Amino acid sequence: MGNWEDKKEVQKGDVGEIMVDNYLKEIGIIPYSSIVDKKHPFDRLCSTEDKRTLFIAEVKTKSRRTYYPDTGIDYRHYEQYKYIQTKYNIRIRLFFVDEHQKQIYGNYLDELEKEITIIHNNREIKYPLIDIKSKSPIIYFPLVYMKKIKDINDIESDMLKDLSTRNYKYE
């Protein structure tokens, strides 16, 4: 079956986490990561040097959806993040590393989950949008709530595309 670290999606996620770690360090945030090489409850606990700001960073190394103005996460992860945020009063910040948009973008969970209706292709879409039909429900957040964090270069984008497990071509 192979090791956890050998999975393509784990390798892709690791690359995205390194990219976000580098960004956080550039802006004076110290990211603390898990010391085990297996599934962990969240990606990073982050703090400023003065200890005045503390948050959890969750990195999703994935492209936005092709035919919708959004991106999402597993609904069960969303529920876990909400629990942590509520119980411990610590904000969760989602970072999306998108190889096709060639950007890192994201926002705090409490901002992403604000209700909004978007007209897309003459159709109303209400967000957050929960797809409960699949065996692994996903909650989608609109791109309009995402804040651009930084661009990623062609080499980084190509490296992530090589690790992609998407089963269709991105347009």
N, C-alpha and C positions, 0 to 999 in steps of 0.2 A: 504494500500500500504506500510505502514511502514516508519520509519524514514531513512534518508540518512545514519546515523551512524550504522543502523542495517544491512545494506547490507554486505554480506560476502566479496565482493571484496573491500569494503571500510575498513572493519576491517583488511583485509590482507594488504591493502595499508598502514594503520596506523602502523602496526607492522614493515613493511619495512622502513617507514619514521623514526621510533624510532631507528632502527638499523643504518640507515645512519646518523641520528643526533648524535648518540653516537660516530660513527667513526669521524665525522667532529670535534666534541669537543675534541677527543683524539689528533687530529693533529693541534689544535689551531685555528680552524675555528668556528665562532659563527653563528649558524643557527637561523634565525628569521622566525617564522611561523605565519600563519593566526590565528586570534582570533575568527573566526566564524566557526561553525560546519556545513559547507555546501560546495558546490563546490567553488573552489577558483582559481585564474588565474595561480598560480604556487605554488609549495610546500614550498620552502624556499628561502629567500634572505640571502646570506651568506657573511660574512666579516671576515677579520683577525682583531685582536685587534688594530693593528696600522692603520687600515682603508686603507691600500695600495692595498688590493685585495678585489674585490667585484664581486660576480657572483650569478646567480640563479641556485638552485639545484632542479631538477625535479626527483622524485623517482618513478620508475616503479617496482612494486613487482610482477614479472612474470618470468617464465622460458623461456629460449631460445626456438626456434622452434625445434621440434623433428627431422625432416628430412632435415633441412637446417642449414647451419652454420651461423645463424643470430638470431636477435631478433628485435622487432619493436615497433612502437608507432602509435597511430591514426594519420592519415595524417593531419587532421584539427588541432590537437595539434601541430604538427610539424610546420604548417603554422603560428600558433599563436606565438610559440617560436621564429621563424625566424623574425616575425614582431617586437617583443620585442627586440631581439638582434640587429636588424638593427636600429630601431627608437631610442633606448636608449643607444646603444653601450655598452651593458652588455652581457657577455657571458653566455650561458646556458650550464649547465653540467648535463648530464643524468646519473643517477645511476640505475642499474638494480639489484634487489635483487632476485636471482635465487635459489629457494629451491632445485632444482634437481642437479644443478652444485655445490650447497653448497658454493656459492660465491656471493659477491657483486662486480660488475664490471661496467665499464662505461667509458665515455669520454665526452669532450666538443662537442657540436653539430657541430661546424665548422670542427672538425676532423672527426666525424662520417659520414658526408655527402660528404667527398672526394670520387671521383669516383674510383672504382677498379673493376677488373674482377677476379673472383675466379673460379677455376675448382673444382667442387664437384660432385662426382659420375659420372665422365666422361662427365659432363655437365658444360657449361659456365654460370655463374650467374653474372650479372652486378649490382653493388651496387652504390648508394642506389637503392633499388628495391621497386617500388611502386605498390601495389596490388590495382588496381582501380576497379576490378570486384565485390568486395564485397560491400554491402550497406554502410559500414563504411570503406573507404580505409585506408590501413596501409602502412607505409613506413618502410622498413626493412634495418637494418645496419649490416654489417658483424662483426662476433665475433673477427676477426683479428684486428679490430680497437679498441676493448675494452681493457681497462687497468684493470688488476685485482686490486681490492681495498683491499679486505680482505675475508677470509674464514668465513663461518657461521657454527655453530656447529649442531650436530644432533638434539638437542632439538629445536633449532630455525627452522631448516629445516622441522621437523615434524609438528611444529605449523603452518607453512605456508602451508604445504601440506593439513592439515586439513581444511584450509580456501580456498583451491583452488576451482575454478569454472570450471576448464578445463573439457571438456566432453569426454576425452579419456585418456588412461593410458600413462604415460611418460615412455619411455624405457631408 
